[in-house]
Amino acid sequence: MNADTSSGGVVPGGNFSRILAEIETRHPGVTLQPVHWSDKPSGHMTPQDMFALALEVDALLARDEMLGAVILHGTDVIVETAFMLDLVLTSNKPVILTGSMRYYSESGYDGLRNLLNSLKTILLPLPPDMGVVLLMNDRLFAARDVIKVNSLNIDAFESSEAGILGYVAGEDVVLTHPAGFKSRRPLPVTRIEPAVPLISCYTGMNGSLVDFSLDNGAKGLVIEGFGAGNVPPGLVPSLERPLSTNIPVVLASRCIEGGVWPIYAYEGGAAALSRKGVILSGRLGGPKSRILLMAALGMNLKTKAISILFS
């Protein structure tokens, strides 16, 4: 991105070749295969874009000479794209997503450092089947755990409950706890179901947003509840409607830590909703739960199998 005086803000700047030229002077022994996939701002990415990107990266990684892939991505929805790749990629070669919190022409631009560190990490190499990794501000995060916690700060990403996978120390990359990581098992996804709304709860809420979504063709729903996964009682009758027709409803939490747990049995509590057939997302937040539900529906899984997948 670059500042643009005519539009009064920051817009895609076409700096791809310029950044690559800087990288090649610093890593003369590394052969890069540049792919200018898109200049979309991060917020313009759709789940279909994310899925198409995953398939294209997988096809490139199938070539013997490819050691891994580094994907440059805007930071707004980078964690969702990373999670989609983590679900879909069949290759066990390392894949790292990175970006920048400051635009290219801004003082202290962080993108070049993040890209250089991503290449170093690819060349370690990372252990096979580690899963897709996000590298930002000298730290490595697992795609399944990382969230964006700050809209402006250069230190914008965390996975506080799971911890980081590693960090950059000078010219080295130090891995912290990859040995305890479960091997990634990709899903056999050939398509995704995009008609999955994400609805966040608010106090005093009724079921009108759920009813609207169902009336407009929703094939699944993700609800972000309060706390450990609790929703206003006025929402419950509308949630019973999709459950009666085998449209899956997944319950996540608005909280960034802790996740959903079946503790509360009052009307709208996660325990009561679970008994009605609502699927609990565990520690997976709303946006990633939506990605996973899209993939599950694309695999034509029924509600019971989707519940097993989330558990």
C-alpha positions as a Markdown table, in Angstrom:
| # | Residue | x | y | z |
|---|---|---|---|---|
| 1 | Met | 0.0 | 0.0 | 0.0 |
| 2 | Asn | 1.0 | 3.6 | -0.6 |
| 3 | Ala | -0.4 | 7.0 | 0.5 |
| 4 | Asp | -2.4 | 8.6 | -2.3 |
| 5 | Thr | -3.1 | 12.3 | -2.2 |
| 6 | Ser | -5.8 | 12.2 | -4.8 |
| 7 | Ser | -7.9 | 9.8 | -2.8 |
| 8 | Gly | -7.0 | 11.1 | 0.6 |
| 9 | Gly | -5.8 | 7.8 | 2.0 |
| 10 | Val | -3.8 | 4.6 | 1.5 |
| 11 | Val | -4.5 | 2.4 | -1.5 |
| 12 | Pro | -2.8 | -0.6 | -3.3 |
| 13 | Gly | 0.5 | 0.7 | -4.6 |
| 14 | Gly | 1.8 | -1.8 | -7.0 |
| 15 | Asn | 5.1 | -2.4 | -5.1 |
| 16 | Phe | 5.3 | -6.1 | -5.7 |
| 17 | Ser | 8.3 | -6.0 | -8.2 |
| 18 | Arg | 10.1 | -3.4 | -6.1 |
| 19 | Ile | 9.9 | -5.5 | -2.9 |
| 20 | Leu | 11.1 | -8.6 | -4.8 |
| 21 | Ala | 14.1 | -6.7 | -6.2 |
| 22 | Glu | 15.1 | -5.8 | -2.6 |
| 23 | Ile | 14.7 | -9.5 | -1.5 |
| 24 | Glu | 16.8 | -10.8 | -4.3 |
| 25 | Thr | 19.8 | -8.6 | -3.5 |
| 26 | Arg | 19.7 | -9.9 | 0.1 |
| 27 | His | 19.2 | -13.6 | -0.7 |
| 28 | Pro | 21.2 | -14.1 | -3.9 |
| 29 | Gly | 21.3 | -17.9 | -3.4 |
| 30 | Val | 17.6 | -18.3 | -3.2 |
| 31 | Thr | 15.5 | -18.7 | -6.4 |
| 32 | Leu | 12.1 | -17.1 | -6.0 |
| 33 | Gln | 9.1 | -18.0 | -8.1 |
| 34 | Pro | 7.0 | -14.8 | -7.9 |
| 35 | Val | 3.3 | -15.0 | -8.4 |
| 36 | His | 1.4 | -11.7 | -8.5 |
| 37 | Trp | -1.9 | -13.2 | -7.5 |
| 38 | Ser | -3.9 | -10.1 | -6.6 |
| 39 | Asp | -3.7 | -6.5 | -5.5 |
| 40 | Lys | -6.9 | -6.8 | -3.4 |
| 41 | Pro | -7.1 | -5.0 | -0.1 |
| 42 | Ser | -7.4 | -7.6 | 2.7 |
| 43 | Gly | -11.0 | -6.7 | 3.5 |
| 44 | His | -12.0 | -7.4 | -0.2 |
| 45 | Met | -11.0 | -11.0 | 0.1 |
| 46 | Thr | -13.9 | -13.5 | 0.1 |
| 47 | Pro | -13.9 | -17.1 | 1.3 |
| 48 | Gln | -14.0 | -18.2 | -2.3 |
| 49 | Asp | -10.8 | -16.2 | -2.9 |
| 50 | Met | -9.2 | -17.8 | 0.1 |
| 51 | Phe | -10.2 | -21.3 | -1.2 |
| 52 | Ala | -8.9 | -20.6 | -4.7 |
| 53 | Leu | -5.6 | -19.3 | -3.3 |
| 54 | Ala | -5.2 | -22.5 | -1.2 |
| 55 | Leu | -5.8 | -24.7 | -4.3 |
| 56 | Glu | -3.3 | -22.7 | -6.3 |
| 57 | Val | -0.6 | -22.8 | -3.6 |
| 58 | Asp | -1.1 | -26.5 | -3.2 |
| 59 | Ala | -0.6 | -27.1 | -6.9 |
| 60 | Leu | 2.6 | -25.0 | -6.9 |
| 61 | Leu | 4.0 | -26.9 | -3.8 |
| 62 | Ala | 3.4 | -30.2 | -5.6 |
| 63 | Arg | 6.4 | -29.3 | -7.8 |
| 64 | Asp | 9.6 | -31.0 | -6.6 |
| 65 | Glu | 11.8 | -27.9 | -6.7 |
| 66 | Met | 9.5 | -25.9 | -4.5 |
| 67 | Leu | 10.7 | -25.7 | -0.9 |
| 68 | Gly | 7.7 | -23.8 | 0.5 |
| 69 | Ala | 5.6 | -20.7 | 0.0 |
| 70 | Val | 5.5 | -17.2 | 1.4 |
| 71 | Ile | 2.2 | -15.4 | 0.9 |
| 72 | Leu | 2.0 | -11.6 | 1.2 |
| 73 | His | -1.4 | -10.6 | 2.5 |
| 74 | Gly | -3.2 | -7.6 | 4.1 |
| 75 | Thr | -3.6 | -7.9 | 7.8 |
| 76 | Asp | -7.3 | -7.3 | 8.2 |
| 77 | Val | -8.4 | -10.9 | 7.4 |
| 78 | Ile | -5.0 | -12.6 | 7.1 |
| 79 | Val | -5.8 | -15.0 | 9.9 |
| 80 | Glu | -8.9 | -16.3 | 8.1 |
| 81 | Thr | -6.9 | -16.9 | 4.9 |
| 82 | Ala | -4.2 | -18.6 | 6.9 |
| 83 | Phe | -6.8 | -20.8 | 8.5 |
| 84 | Met | -8.4 | -21.7 | 5.2 |
| 85 | Leu | -5.0 | -22.8 | 3.8 |
| 86 | Asp | -4.4 | -24.8 | 7.0 |
| 87 | Leu | -7.6 | -26.7 | 6.4 |
| 88 | Val | -7.2 | -27.3 | 2.7 |
| 89 | Leu | -3.5 | -27.7 | 1.8 |
| 90 | Thr | -2.4 | -31.3 | 1.2 |
| 91 | Ser | 1.3 | -30.5 | 1.0 |
| 92 | Asn | 3.4 | -30.7 | 4.1 |
| 93 | Lys | 5.9 | -28.2 | 2.9 |
| 94 | Pro | 6.1 | -25.0 | 4.9 |
| 95 | Val | 3.7 | -22.2 | 4.2 |
| 96 | Ile | 4.0 | -18.7 | 5.8 |
| 97 | Leu | 1.7 | -15.8 | 5.6 |
| 98 | Thr | 3.0 | -12.3 | 6.3 |
| 99 | Gly | 2.2 | -8.7 | 5.8 |
| 100 | Ser | 2.8 | -5.3 | 7.2 |
| 101 | Met | 1.0 | -3.0 | 9.7 |
| 102 | Arg | 2.6 | 0.1 | 8.1 |
| 103 | Tyr | 2.2 | 0.9 | 4.4 |
| 104 | Tyr | 5.1 | 0.9 | 2.0 |
| 105 | Ser | 5.8 | 4.6 | 2.0 |
| 106 | Glu | 5.3 | 5.1 | 5.7 |
| 107 | Ser | 8.2 | 5.7 | 8.1 |
| 108 | Gly | 9.2 | 2.4 | 9.7 |
| 109 | Tyr | 7.7 | 0.1 | 7.1 |
| 110 | Asp | 7.7 | -3.4 | 8.5 |
| 111 | Gly | 6.8 | -5.4 | 5.5 |
| 112 | Leu | 10.3 | -6.0 | 4.1 |
| 113 | Arg | 11.6 | -7.3 | 7.5 |
| 114 | Asn | 8.6 | -9.6 | 7.8 |
| 115 | Leu | 9.2 | -11.0 | 4.3 |
| 116 | Leu | 12.9 | -11.5 | 4.9 |
| 117 | Asn | 12.2 | -13.3 | 8.1 |
| 118 | Ser | 9.6 | -15.5 | 6.4 |
| 119 | Leu | 12.1 | -16.6 | 3.8 |
| 120 | Lys | 14.6 | -17.4 | 6.6 |
| 121 | Thr | 11.9 | -19.5 | 8.4 |
| 122 | Ile | 11.1 | -21.4 | 5.2 |
| 123 | Leu | 14.8 | -22.3 | 4.8 |
| 124 | Leu | 15.2 | -23.7 | 8.3 |
| 125 | Pro | 13.1 | -25.6 | 7.2 |
| 126 | Leu | 10.1 | -25.8 | 9.4 |
| 127 | Pro | 9.1 | -29.3 | 10.6 |
| 128 | Pro | 6.8 | -31.2 | 8.2 |
| 129 | Asp | 3.1 | -31.1 | 9.0 |
| 130 | Met | 3.5 | -28.1 | 11.3 |
| 131 | Gly | 0.6 | -26.4 | 9.6 |
| 132 | Val | 0.3 | -23.0 | 8.1 |
| 133 | Val | 2.2 | -20.3 | 10.0 |
| 134 | Leu | 1.7 | -16.5 | 10.3 |
| 135 | Leu | 4.9 | -14.4 | 10.8 |
| 136 | Met | 4.5 | -10.9 | 12.0 |
| 137 | Asn | 6.8 | -8.6 | 14.1 |
| 138 | Asp | 9.5 | -11.3 | 14.6 |
| 139 | Arg | 7.0 | -13.9 | 16.0 |
| 140 | Leu | 5.6 | -17.1 | 14.5 |
| 141 | Phe | 2.0 | -18.2 | 15.1 |
| 142 | Ala | 0.0 | -21.2 | 14.2 |
| 143 | Ala | -2.8 | -20.4 | 11.8 |
| 144 | Arg | -5.3 | -22.2 | 13.9 |
| 145 | Asp | -4.6 | -20.1 | 17.0 |
| 146 | Val | -3.6 | -16.6 | 16.0 |
| 147 | Ile | -5.9 | -13.6 | 16.1 |
| 148 | Lys | -5.5 | -9.9 | 15.4 |
| 149 | Val | -5.8 | -8.0 | 18.6 |
| 150 | Asn | -4.8 | -4.4 | 17.6 |
| 151 | Ser | -6.0 | -2.5 | 14.5 |
| 152 | Leu | -3.0 | -0.2 | 14.3 |
| 153 | Asn | 0.0 | -1.3 | 16.5 |
| 154 | Ile | 2.9 | -3.0 | 14.8 |
| 155 | Asp | 2.6 | -5.8 | 17.5 |
| 156 | Ala | -1.0 | -6.6 | 16.3 |
| 157 | Phe | -1.2 | -10.4 | 16.6 |
| 158 | Glu | -1.4 | -12.9 | 19.5 |
| 159 | Ser | -2.2 | -16.5 | 20.4 |
| 160 | Ser | -1.9 | -16.0 | 24.1 |
| 161 | Glu | -3.5 | -19.3 | 25.2 |
| 162 | Ala | -1.5 | -21.5 | 22.8 |
| 163 | Gly | 1.7 | -19.5 | 22.7 |
| 164 | Ile | 4.0 | -18.7 | 19.8 |
| 165 | Leu | 5.8 | -21.3 | 17.6 |
| 166 | Gly | 9.0 | -19.3 | 17.6 |
| 167 | Tyr | 10.7 | -16.0 | 17.2 |
| 168 | Val | 13.4 | -14.2 | 15.3 |
| 169 | Ala | 16.6 | -13.5 | 17.2 |
| 170 | Gly | 19.0 | -11.4 | 15.3 |
| 171 | Glu | 19.8 | -13.4 | 12.1 |
| 172 | Asp | 18.4 | -16.6 | 13.5 |
| 173 | Val | 14.9 | -18.1 | 13.8 |
| 174 | Val | 14.3 | -19.9 | 17.1 |
| 175 | Leu | 11.5 | -22.5 | 17.3 |
| 176 | Thr | 10.0 | -22.8 | 20.8 |
| 177 | His | 7.6 | -25.8 | 21.0 |
| 178 | Pro | 7.0 | -27.4 | 17.6 |
| 179 | Ala | 7.5 | -30.9 | 19.0 |
| 180 | Gly | 4.3 | -30.7 | 21.0 |
| 181 | Phe | 2.3 | -29.8 | 18.0 |
| 182 | Lys | -0.3 | -32.2 | 16.6 |
| 183 | Ser | 0.3 | -33.0 | 13.0 |
| 184 | Arg | -2.0 | -31.2 | 10.6 |
| 185 | Arg | -4.6 | -33.3 | 8.9 |
| 186 | Pro | -6.0 | -31.6 | 5.8 |
| 187 | Leu | -9.7 | -31.9 | 4.9 |
| 188 | Pro | -10.7 | -33.4 | 1.6 |
| 189 | Val | -12.4 | -30.2 | 0.4 |
| 190 | Thr | -13.2 | -29.7 | -3.2 |
| 191 | Arg | -15.6 | -26.8 | -2.7 |
| 192 | Ile | -16.9 | -24.6 | 0.1 |
| 193 | Glu | -20.4 | -23.4 | 0.9 |
| 194 | Pro | -20.3 | -19.6 | 1.0 |
| 195 | Ala | -23.8 | -19.1 | 2.4 |
| 196 | Val | -22.8 | -19.1 | 6.0 |
| 197 | Pro | -23.5 | -15.9 | 7.9 |
| 198 | Leu | -21.7 | -14.9 | 11.1 |
| 199 | Ile | -24.0 | -13.1 | 13.6 |
| 200 | Ser | -22.7 | -11.5 | 16.7 |
| 201 | Cys | -25.0 | -11.2 | 19.7 |
| 202 | Tyr | -26.0 | -8.0 | 21.4 |
| 203 | Thr | -28.0 | -7.4 | 24.5 |
| 204 | Gly | -31.8 | -7.6 | 24.1 |
| 205 | Met | -31.4 | -9.3 | 20.7 |
| 206 | Asn | -34.3 | -11.1 | 19.1 |
| 207 | Gly | -34.2 | -13.6 | 16.2 |
| 208 | Ser | -34.8 | -11.2 | 13.3 |
| 209 | Leu | -31.3 | -11.4 | 11.9 |
| 210 | Val | -31.3 | -15.2 | 12.1 |
| 211 | Asp | -34.7 | -15.3 | 10.4 |
| 212 | Phe | -33.5 | -12.9 | 7.7 |
| 213 | Ser | -30.4 | -15.1 | 7.1 |
| 214 | Leu | -32.5 | -18.3 | 6.8 |
| 215 | Asp | -35.1 | -16.6 | 4.5 |
| 216 | Asn | -32.2 | -15.6 | 2.2 |
| 217 | Gly | -30.7 | -19.0 | 1.8 |
| 218 | Ala | -28.3 | -19.6 | 4.7 |
| 219 | Lys | -27.0 | -23.1 | 4.6 |
| 220 | Gly | -25.4 | -22.8 | 8.1 |
| 221 | Leu | -25.1 | -20.3 | 10.8 |
| 222 | Val | -22.3 | -19.2 | 13.2 |
| 223 | Ile | -23.5 | -17.3 | 16.3 |
| 224 | Glu | -21.0 | -15.3 | 18.5 |
| 225 | Gly | -22.5 | -15.5 | 22.0 |
| 226 | Phe | -21.5 | -13.8 | 25.2 |
| 227 | Gly | -18.9 | -15.2 | 27.6 |
| 228 | Ala | -18.6 | -19.0 | 27.4 |
| 229 | Gly | -21.3 | -19.1 | 24.7 |
| 230 | Asn | -24.6 | -17.7 | 25.9 |
| 231 | Val | -27.2 | -15.9 | 23.9 |
| 232 | Pro | -30.2 | -13.6 | 24.7 |
| 233 | Pro | -33.4 | -15.7 | 25.3 |
| 234 | Gly | -35.2 | -13.8 | 22.5 |
| 235 | Leu | -32.8 | -15.4 | 20.0 |
| 236 | Val | -33.5 | -19.0 | 21.0 |
| 237 | Pro | -36.8 | -19.7 | 19.1 |
| 238 | Ser | -35.2 | -18.6 | 15.8 |
| 239 | Leu | -32.2 | -20.9 | 16.5 |
| 240 | Glu | -34.6 | -23.8 | 16.9 |
| 241 | Arg | -35.9 | -23.2 | 13.3 |
| 242 | Pro | -32.7 | -24.2 | 11.4 |
| 243 | Leu | -32.1 | -27.1 | 13.9 |
| 244 | Ser | -35.5 | -28.5 | 13.0 |
| 245 | Thr | -34.5 | -28.7 | 9.3 |
| 246 | Asn | -30.9 | -30.0 | 9.9 |
| 247 | Ile | -29.2 | -26.6 | 9.1 |
| 248 | Pro | -26.2 | -26.6 | 11.3 |
| 249 | Val | -25.8 | -23.9 | 13.9 |
| 250 | Val | -22.3 | -23.3 | 15.4 |
| 251 | Leu | -21.9 | -21.3 | 18.6 |
| 252 | Ala | -18.7 | -19.4 | 19.2 |
| 253 | Ser | -17.8 | -16.7 | 21.8 |
| 254 | Arg | -17.2 | -13.0 | 21.4 |
| 255 | Cys | -14.3 | -13.3 | 23.8 |
| 256 | Ile | -10.9 | -13.7 | 22.3 |
| 257 | Glu | -9.8 | -16.2 | 25.0 |
| 258 | Gly | -11.5 | -19.1 | 26.8 |
| 259 | Gly | -13.9 | -20.2 | 24.1 |
| 260 | Val | -17.3 | -21.9 | 24.4 |
| 261 | Trp | -18.1 | -24.4 | 27.2 |
| 262 | Pro | -21.4 | -26.0 | 28.1 |
| 263 | Ile | -21.6 | -24.5 | 31.6 |
| 264 | Tyr | -24.9 | -22.6 | 31.8 |
| 265 | Ala | -28.2 | -24.4 | 31.4 |
| 266 | Tyr | -30.6 | -21.5 | 31.6 |
| 267 | Glu | -32.5 | -20.5 | 28.4 |
| 268 | Gly | -29.9 | -19.4 | 25.9 |
| 269 | Gly | -27.0 | -20.8 | 27.9 |
| 270 | Ala | -24.4 | -22.9 | 26.0 |
| 271 | Ala | -25.4 | -26.1 | 27.9 |
| 272 | Ala | -29.1 | -25.7 | 27.0 |
| 273 | Leu | -28.3 | -24.8 | 23.4 |
| 274 | Ser | -26.0 | -27.9 | 23.1 |
| 275 | Arg | -28.8 | -30.1 | 24.2 |
| 276 | Lys | -31.0 | -28.6 | 21.4 |
| 277 | Gly | -28.3 | -29.6 | 18.9 |
| 278 | Val | -26.2 | -26.4 | 18.6 |
| 279 | Ile | -22.6 | -27.2 | 17.8 |
| 280 | Leu | -20.0 | -25.7 | 20.2 |
| 281 | Ser | -16.9 | -24.3 | 18.6 |
| 282 | Gly | -14.6 | -24.8 | 21.5 |
| 283 | Arg | -11.7 | -22.4 | 21.4 |
| 284 | Leu | -12.3 | -21.5 | 17.7 |
| 285 | Gly | -13.5 | -18.0 | 17.3 |
| 286 | Gly | -16.4 | -16.8 | 15.1 |
| 287 | Pro | -14.5 | -16.0 | 11.9 |
| 288 | Lys | -12.5 | -19.3 | 11.9 |
| 289 | Ser | -15.6 | -21.3 | 12.9 |
| 290 | Arg | -17.3 | -19.8 | 9.8 |
| 291 | Ile | -14.4 | -20.9 | 7.6 |
| 292 | Leu | -14.5 | -24.5 | 9.0 |
| 293 | Leu | -18.3 | -24.7 | 8.7 |
| 294 | Met | -18.0 | -23.6 | 5.0 |
| 295 | Ala | -15.5 | -26.3 | 4.4 |
| 296 | Ala | -17.6 | -28.9 | 6.2 |
| 297 | Leu | -20.7 | -28.1 | 4.2 |
| 298 | Gly | -18.7 | -28.2 | 1.1 |
| 299 | Met | -17.8 | -31.8 | 2.0 |
| 300 | Asn | -21.5 | -32.5 | 2.4 |
| 301 | Leu | -21.1 | -33.4 | 6.0 |
| 302 | Lys | -24.2 | -33.8 | 8.1 |
| 303 | Thr | -24.7 | -32.2 | 11.5 |
| 304 | Lys | -23.4 | -35.1 | 13.6 |
| 305 | Ala | -20.2 | -35.3 | 11.5 |
| 306 | Ile | -19.7 | -31.5 | 11.6 |
| 307 | Ser | -20.0 | -31.7 | 15.4 |
| 308 | Ile | -17.3 | -34.3 | 15.5 |
| 309 | Leu | -15.1 | -32.1 | 13.3 |
| 310 | Phe | -15.5 | -29.1 | 15.6 |
| 311 | Ser | -14.8 | -31.3 | 18.7 |
